[in-house]
Amino acid sequence: MTVLIVDDQINVVEGLVGSVDFARAGMDTVLTAYNAARARELLLMYPVDVMLCDIEMPGENGLSLYRWTKDKHM
């Protein structure tokens, strides 16, 4: 399974990657993005099973990104 972590704060992303045992949760791939635009690129390139996304980000917020994934049937 693949997880995508999206947050504009690098320390939050790195903290999650470094402290959560994703392998134990069945996740074999961890992708990261620091903005919604990069998250969209990754979502189009890889099948993502779980997305952890910040709601308040500059540019595009997490709810807008979520709606985009729903519209794309991801």
Secondary structure, 3 states (H helix, E strand, C coil): CEEEEECCCHHHHHHHHHHCCCCCCCCCEEEEECCHHHHHHHHHHCCCCEEEECCCCCCCCHHHHHHHHHHCCC
